[in-house]
Amino acid sequence: MQKSIDMGLAGSLTMIFLTVAVVLLLRNFYIRFNRLQKSKDEEQS
């Protein structure tokens, strides 16, 4: 019984880690994309 609890905890921690990693990657991509869009807009105007 104890082993299944440990596996559940490890799975939860893994999912939390993966979720945080994906959120950070998406956030960095979004910031970089917005910066590129701003520089393109300034070049055109």
C-alpha positions as CSV (number, residue, x, y, z in Angstrom):
1,M,0.0,0.0,0.0
2,Q,2.8,2.4,0.9
3,K,4.4,1.9,-2.5
4,S,1.3,2.9,-4.5
5,I,1.2,6.2,-2.4
6,D,4.8,6.9,-3.3
7,M,4.2,6.2,-7.0
8,G,1.2,8.6,-6.9
9,L,3.3,11.3,-5.3
10,A,6.0,10.9,-7.8
11,G,3.5,11.0,-10.7
12,S,1.9,14.1,-9.3
13,L,5.3,15.8,-8.9
14,T,6.2,14.8,-12.4
15,M,3.0,16.2,-13.8
16,I,3.5,19.5,-11.9
17,F,7.0,19.8,-13.2
18,L,6.0,19.2,-16.8
19,T,3.1,21.6,-16.5
20,V,5.3,24.4,-15.1
21,A,8.0,23.7,-17.8
22,V,5.4,24.0,-20.6
23,V,3.9,27.2,-19.2
24,L,7.3,28.8,-18.9
25,L,8.2,27.8,-22.5
26,L,4.9,29.1,-23.9
27,R,5.4,32.3,-21.9
28,N,8.9,32.9,-23.2
29,F,7.7,32.2,-26.8
30,Y,4.8,34.6,-26.4
31,I,7.1,37.4,-25.1
32,R,9.6,36.8,-27.9
33,F,6.8,36.7,-30.5
34,N,5.4,40.0,-29.2
35,R,8.8,41.6,-29.3
36,L,9.3,40.5,-33.0
37,Q,5.8,41.9,-33.9
38,K,6.6,45.2,-32.3
39,S,9.9,45.5,-34.1
40,K,8.2,44.7,-37.4
41,D,5.5,47.3,-36.8
42,E,8.2,49.9,-36.1
43,E,10.0,49.1,-39.3
44,Q,6.8,49.5,-41.4
45,S,5.7,52.8,-39.9
